[in-house]
Amino acid sequence: MAVSQQTTGAVLVEELIEHRWDYFSGVPCSLLKGAFVRLEALGADQAAYYLPAPREEVAVAAAAGAYLAGRNPVVLMQNSGLGYCLNTLTSLLLIYRIPVVLVISWRGHGPDAVEHVIIGEAIERLLDAIGVPHQVLDDVPAAVRWATSTASSSRRPVALLVQETI
Amino acid sequence: MSSAAPTKILADLVSAVPDAMFVSTCGYLSRDLQQVGDRSNFFYLAGSMGAALPLGLALAGCAPETQVVVIDGDGSFLMGLNCLPLVGALAPHNLVHVVLDNGMHESTGGQRTVATGRSGVRIRKAMRAAGYVRALRATHVTDSVAAALHRPGPTGIHIPVAPRTSVAPRIITAPEELVRRTRRLLAHRAGRLR
């Protein structure tokens, strides 16, 4: 890692680990490629763990299970996956008051493939409607500080929205 | 042998592995488990049908000193099918996946599922194909089921059950409190065993 330029995704993962987020799960998105490369390179000797999930609701449920065992979970997904796991967010994480950092790519933020248009336009309103605080990822350390303090103090999931490839 | 009531099966499972962490799917099965006698090692899902297995899988991975018993119905098993290969791939030795199969969505009025019958999903075959170490079928918590509960898994157990004759009361413990007590219990165990 020392020689090559680190991706923003790798920096994000390391910043999250620095803030004691130590259990990662999710379903890949091309915008989040750098983060997933870093997660797949986590060694068995490291404090953090990565569970590749087949669907977003599996990742969210796994995050809940990890929290019960004392871990601090992060879930990464494309915004299309928010539709799949909406119920698991509302009837599990929000009702049971489980703090999780959601890293959600924002496909359809600008011109994009047709399948991303509707969810891309609705993503912020969707998160507002179910009561998940969210912020667009810009400055990584500041975003992780915000996510950590907001999730911990409110004991609810919070979302970082990723607009560009990281 | 005829099928038993879910509460009878659950009571026998709890007797066989009283210290295990039980994670139950939403609907009547969580109510049945509470009816057995609420304990701090029971975690009931209020909703999120299909989420008991991935939740239990992560729990088993993060708390290797604790046996985790996931209680699914045939409906929630089908909803969570996509998680089976993950169970096989991670192969947590401390995970047991029980499917109590009444062939219907009884909590919602008895609509039939496709888990049983000649053209239905073969639950044991699906578990084995996904990589479970073993998958049993039994109508009661027999000696061989009890023995399997004490062997390294992941273990799958398919138990046909009879439709209920009565409905147990709703879960009385608040979801937040379920989280609090489970975290306390597992932290205590991890501390004791460290």
HADDOCK unambig.tbl for C-alpha pairs under 7 A between the chains (distance, minus, plus):
assign (segid A and resid 54 and name CA) (segid B and resid 82 and name CA) 6.62 0.50 0.50
assign (segid A and resid 58 and name CA) (segid B and resid 51 and name CA) 6.70 0.50 0.50
assign (segid A and resid 58 and name CA) (segid B and resid 54 and name CA) 5.58 0.50 0.50
assign (segid A and resid 58 and name CA) (segid B and resid 83 and name CA) 6.96 0.50 0.50
assign (segid A and resid 61 and name CA) (segid B and resid 51 and name CA) 5.58 0.50 0.50
assign (segid A and resid 61 and name CA) (segid B and resid 54 and name CA) 5.66 0.50 0.50
assign (segid A and resid 61 and name CA) (segid B and resid 55 and name CA) 4.81 0.50 0.50
assign (segid A and resid 62 and name CA) (segid B and resid 54 and name CA) 5.12 0.50 0.50
assign (segid A and resid 62 and name CA) (segid B and resid 55 and name CA) 4.52 0.50 0.50
assign (segid A and resid 62 and name CA) (segid B and resid 58 and name CA) 4.98 0.50 0.50
assign (segid A and resid 64 and name CA) (segid B and resid 55 and name CA) 6.16 0.50 0.50
assign (segid A and resid 65 and name CA) (segid B and resid 55 and name CA) 4.32 0.50 0.50
assign (segid A and resid 65 and name CA) (segid B and resid 56 and name CA) 6.08 0.50 0.50
assign (segid A and resid 65 and name CA) (segid B and resid 58 and name CA) 5.13 0.50 0.50
assign (segid A and resid 65 and name CA) (segid B and resid 59 and name CA) 4.56 0.50 0.50
assign (segid A and resid 66 and name CA) (segid B and resid 58 and name CA) 5.43 0.50 0.50
assign (segid A and resid 66 and name CA) (segid B and resid 59 and name CA) 5.33 0.50 0.50
assign (segid A and resid 66 and name CA) (segid B and resid 62 and name CA) 6.09 0.50 0.50
assign (segid A and resid 68 and name CA) (segid B and resid 59 and name CA) 6.89 0.50 0.50
assign (segid A and resid 68 and name CA) (segid B and resid 179 and name CA) 6.37 0.50 0.50
assign (segid A and resid 68 and name CA) (segid B and resid 182 and name CA) 6.13 0.50 0.50
assign (segid A and resid 68 and name CA) (segid B and resid 183 and name CA) 4.98 0.50 0.50
assign (segid A and resid 69 and name CA) (segid B and resid 59 and name CA) 5.91 0.50 0.50
assign (segid A and resid 69 and name CA) (segid B and resid 62 and name CA) 5.85 0.50 0.50
assign (segid A and resid 69 and name CA) (segid B and resid 63 and name CA) 5.93 0.50 0.50
assign (segid A and resid 69 and name CA) (segid B and resid 183 and name CA) 5.97 0.50 0.50
assign (segid A and resid 69 and name CA) (segid B and resid 186 and name CA) 6.04 0.50 0.50
assign (segid A and resid 70 and name CA) (segid B and resid 183 and name CA) 6.30 0.50 0.50
assign (segid A and resid 70 and name CA) (segid B and resid 187 and name CA) 6.91 0.50 0.50
assign (segid A and resid 87 and name CA) (segid B and resid 48 and name CA) 6.40 0.50 0.50
assign (segid A and resid 88 and name CA) (segid B and resid 48 and name CA) 5.27 0.50 0.50
assign (segid A and resid 91 and name CA) (segid B and resid 47 and name CA) 5.47 0.50 0.50
assign (segid A and resid 91 and name CA) (segid B and resid 48 and name CA) 6.01 0.50 0.50
assign (segid A and resid 92 and name CA) (segid B and resid 47 and name CA) 6.84 0.50 0.50
assign (segid A and resid 92 and name CA) (segid B and resid 48 and name CA) 6.42 0.50 0.50
assign (segid A and resid 95 and name CA) (segid B and resid 175 and name CA) 6.58 0.50 0.50
assign (segid A and resid 96 and name CA) (segid B and resid 175 and name CA) 4.81 0.50 0.50
assign (segid A and resid 96 and name CA) (segid B and resid 176 and name CA) 4.72 0.50 0.50
assign (segid A and resid 96 and name CA) (segid B and resid 179 and name CA) 6.66 0.50 0.50
assign (segid A and resid 97 and name CA) (segid B and resid 176 and name CA) 6.07 0.50 0.50
